[in-house]
Amino acid sequence: MQWLARLILACIMTAVMVFMVTLIVTLINLGPRGDFLLQWAKAYIIAWPIAAATAFLVMPPSRRLTDAIMRRIEG
């Protein structure tokens, strides 16, 4: 069940992050034009699954690294 919780967390977290990043980068690159929403949606649809898969795979080693860093900070 731990993998399911990790998958849900990765999907939610990356959905929000990719939403904002693709929105801002698309706006910067294209400006406000007639097909902006279509171009942004294309970027989002491509980027989100990649980000979700990456987060799912990177989360366990990232958690271990964070724990190791915190142990050093806390002594």
SVG drawing of the C-alpha trace seen along z (x, -y; Angstrom):
<svg xmlns="http://www.w3.org/2000/svg" viewBox="-8 -39 34 41">
<polyline fill="none" stroke="black" stroke-width="0.4" points="0.0,0.0 3.0,-2.3 3.6,-2.4 0.0,-3.6 0.3,-6.5 3.6,-7.4 1.9,-7.3 -1.0,-9.5 1.4,-12.0 3.6,-12.2 0.5,-12.7 -1.0,-15.5 2.3,-17.3 3.4,-17.2 0.0,-18.2 0.1,-21.5 3.8,-22.2 3.6,-21.4 0.4,-23.4 2.2,-26.5 5.5,-26.0 4.0,-25.2 1.5,-28.1 4.2,-30.6 6.8,-29.4 4.2,-29.1 3.0,-32.7 6.6,-34.0 7.5,-32.2 4.3,-32.9 2.6,-35.8 -1.1,-36.2 -2.3,-35.1 -5.4,-33.3 -4.1,-29.8 -2.4,-30.3 -4.6,-27.8 -4.2,-25.1 -0.4,-25.5 -0.3,-25.5 -2.5,-22.4 -0.1,-20.6 2.8,-21.5 1.0,-20.3 -0.1,-17.0 3.4,-16.2 5.2,-17.4 2.9,-16.1 3.3,-12.3 7.1,-12.8 7.1,-14.8 4.8,-12.3 6.9,-9.3 10.1,-11.1 8.7,-12.1 7.5,-8.6 11.0,-7.2 13.0,-9.9 10.9,-10.2 12.4,-7.3 16.1,-8.3 15.2,-11.9 13.6,-11.1 16.7,-9.1 18.9,-12.0 16.8,-14.4 16.8,-12.2 20.6,-12.0 21.0,-15.7 18.7,-16.3 20.6,-13.9 23.8,-15.8 22.1,-19.2 20.5,-18.0 23.7,-16.3"/>
</svg>
